[in-house]
Amino acid sequence: MANLNLERTQDDLATADENLPDILMVPGLNNSGPGHWQTLWEHSVPRARRVDLGLWDDPHRNTWVSKLALAIGRAERPVVLVAHSLGCHVIAWWAEYEAAFNTHLREAGGCPVIGALLVAPPDVEEHPADRRVTRFAPLPPSALPFPSIVVASRDDPFIGMGQARRMAQRWGSRFVDAGAVGHINARSGLGDWDQGRTLLRELAPDSVARDVAATLPAALAPEAALMRW
């Protein structure tokens, strides 16, 4: 009976994994280093991987957008995008370019991306703190064709809260005030950033993983915990 229960548990875990989306991490300028929450998630969130945009210190809008488009096109499952800083604008421009050539993106269920977590998008128009980000100006005129959440900090040196709220409104995103935590990066000292994981769960439902975890033998609980993010 024990072997039967173990086999059933393994089958349930495999079924849960099949229902998880691909999580594509989209960093900003200079990539995300070892202590960044994106890097920590990349090693702990199931099916998470980083999009290698290249030229991390010398961004080129069309190149970065093309790299993201390639990564999304290669995904074999629905995609949830997790962006930090300038990576948020890469996603916005990808959606704008794709919608211009693929009308199905604006139809319900037609987009391969099912959600986006957009963390600390910088000002690229009014008062940019780094001239390189102006290469991503202006903001695309259209709302994103998938559910999205913009997270901003009250003391982010790269954007004011008022402008971050307006940006979220332009993109049709839910807005979340993260408090005074700088640029929401490694220097913010957030570690694994529990608040961010909670928001990610809203975009990437893990109900199957929770149900499986509730029925697992105690010996397999650590493996289930990994699936619950």
C-alpha positions in Angstrom: 0.0 0.0 0.0 2.9 2.4 0.8 4.3 1.8 -2.7 0.9 2.5 -4.2 0.6 5.7 -2.3 4.1 6.8 -3.4 3.3 6.1 -7.0 0.1 8.0 -6.8 1.9 10.9 -5.2 4.5 11.0 -7.9 1.8 11.0 -10.5 0.0 13.9 -8.8 3.3 15.8 -8.7 3.8 15.3 -12.4 0.2 16.4 -13.1 0.8 19.5 -11.0 4.0 20.3 -12.9 2.2 20.0 -16.2 -0.2 22.7 -15.0 2.5 25.2 -14.1 3.3 28.0 -16.6 6.7 29.0 -17.8 8.1 31.9 -15.7 10.4 34.1 -17.7 12.5 36.5 -15.7 13.2 39.8 -17.5 15.9 41.8 -15.8 16.8 45.4 -16.4 20.0 47.4 -16.8 23.2 45.5 -15.7 21.2 42.3 -15.2 20.2 41.0 -11.7 23.1 39.9 -9.5 23.4 37.0 -6.9 21.5 38.8 -4.1 18.6 39.9 -6.3 15.2 38.4 -5.7 14.9 37.6 -9.4 18.0 35.4 -9.2 16.8 33.7 -6.0 13.4 33.0 -7.7 15.2 31.6 -10.7 16.7 28.9 -8.5 13.6 28.2 -6.4 10.4 28.8 -8.5 9.4 25.9 -10.6 9.9 26.4 -14.4 11.5 29.8 -13.9 14.4 30.9 -16.2 16.0 34.1 -17.2 15.7 35.8 -20.6 19.3 36.6 -21.7 18.8 40.0 -23.3 22.5 40.6 -23.8 24.3 43.9 -23.9 23.2 44.4 -20.3 25.0 47.7 -19.8 24.2 49.0 -23.3 20.5 48.3 -24.0 19.0 48.5 -27.4 15.2 48.5 -27.4 14.6 46.5 -30.6 17.3 44.0 -29.7 15.9 43.4 -26.3 12.4 43.1 -27.5 13.4 40.6 -30.1 15.2 38.5 -27.5 12.1 38.5 -25.4 9.9 37.6 -28.4 12.2 34.6 -29.1 12.0 33.4 -25.5 8.2 33.6 -25.5 8.0 32.0 -28.9 10.1 29.0 -27.7 8.0 28.4 -24.6 5.9 25.3 -24.6 3.4 26.4 -22.0 1.5 29.6 -21.1 4.0 32.3 -20.0 4.1 34.5 -16.9 6.6 37.4 -17.2 8.5 38.7 -14.2 10.3 41.9 -15.0 12.4 44.3 -13.0 13.2 47.9 -13.8 13.9 48.5 -17.5 12.7 44.9 -18.2 9.1 46.2 -17.6 9.5 48.5 -20.6 10.8 45.6 -22.7 7.5 43.8 -22.0 5.4 46.8 -22.8 7.1 47.2 -26.2 7.0 43.5 -27.0 3.2 43.6 -26.4 2.9 46.8 -28.6 4.9 45.3 -31.5 3.2 41.9 -31.3 -0.2 43.4 -31.2 0.5 45.5 -34.3 1.3 42.3 -36.4 -0.8 39.7 -34.6 -4.4 40.8 -33.9 -5.1 37.6 -32.0 -3.2 39.1 -29.1 -6.1 41.4 -28.5 -8.6 38.5 -28.5 -9.5 36.7 -25.3 -7.1 33.7 -24.8 -5.0 34.5 -27.9 -1.9 35.7 -26.1 0.8 33.2 -25.0 1.5 35.5 -22.0 -1.1 35.0 -19.3 0.3 37.6 -16.9 3.1 39.9 -16.0 4.6 41.1 -12.7 6.2 44.5 -13.5 8.5 45.6 -10.6 10.0 49.1 -10.3 9.6 50.4 -13.8 11.9 53.4 -14.3 11.0 56.8 -15.7 12.0 56.8 -19.3 10.4 60.1 -20.4 10.2 63.0 -17.9 13.2 62.8 -15.5 15.2 59.7 -16.3 18.0 59.0 -13.9 20.1 57.2 -16.5 20.2 58.4 -20.1 20.3 54.9 -21.4 16.7 54.2 -20.4 15.5 57.0 -22.7 16.1 54.6 -25.6 12.8 52.9 -24.5 10.8 56.2 -24.6 8.0 57.0 -25.2 5.6 54.7 -23.4 3.7 52.6 -25.8 0.1 54.0 -26.2 -1.8 50.7 -25.7 -2.7 48.8 -22.6 -1.2 45.4 -22.1 -3.4 42.6 -23.5 -3.0 40.4 -20.4 -3.4 40.8 -16.6 -0.5 42.7 -15.0 0.6 44.1 -11.7 2.9 47.1 -11.3 4.8 47.3 -8.1 6.5 50.6 -7.1 8.5 51.9 -4.1 7.9 55.2 -2.4 11.6 56.1 -2.4 12.6 54.6 -5.7 15.4 56.9 -7.1 14.4 56.1 -10.7 10.7 57.1 -10.6 8.2 58.9 -8.4 5.1 57.2 -7.1 2.7 59.5 -9.0 4.4 58.7 -12.3 4.5 55.0 -11.4 0.7 55.1 -10.8 0.1 56.8 -14.1 2.3 54.2 -15.8 0.2 51.4 -14.3 -2.9 53.1 -15.5 -1.5 53.4 -19.0 -0.7 49.7 -19.1 -4.1 48.7 -17.6 -2.2 47.2 -14.6 -3.2 46.8 -11.0 -0.9 49.1 -8.9 0.8 47.9 -5.7 2.6 50.2 -3.2 5.6 48.2 -1.9 6.5 50.8 0.8 9.9 52.6 1.0 12.2 49.9 -0.3 14.4 51.7 -2.8 14.6 50.3 -6.3 13.3 46.9 -5.1 16.6 45.3 -6.0 19.4 43.5 -4.1 20.3 46.8 -2.3 16.8 46.9 -0.9 17.7 43.8 1.3 14.5 42.0 0.5 16.0 38.6 0.2 13.5 36.2 -1.4 10.9 39.0 -1.3 7.8 37.4 0.1 5.4 40.1 -1.0 6.5 39.6 -4.6 5.9 35.9 -4.4 2.4 36.5 -3.1 1.7 38.7 -6.1 3.2 36.1 -8.4 0.8 33.5 -7.1 -2.1 35.8 -8.2 -0.8 35.7 -11.8 0.3 32.1 -11.8 -2.4 30.1 -9.9 -0.9 27.1 -8.1 -4.2 25.5 -6.9 -3.2 22.1 -8.2 0.1 22.3 -6.3 -1.7 23.3 -3.1 -4.1 20.4 -3.4 -1.3 17.9 -4.0 0.6 19.3 -1.0 -2.4 18.8 1.2 -2.5 15.1 0.5 1.3 14.3 0.6 2.9 12.0 3.1 5.0 14.0 5.6 8.3 12.6 4.1 7.5 14.4 0.8 6.4 17.7 2.3 9.7 19.5 1.4 9.2 18.7 -2.2 5.6 20.0 -2.1 6.8 23.2 -0.5 9.0 23.9 -3.5 5.9 23.6 -5.8 4.0 26.1 -3.6 6.6 28.8 -4.3 
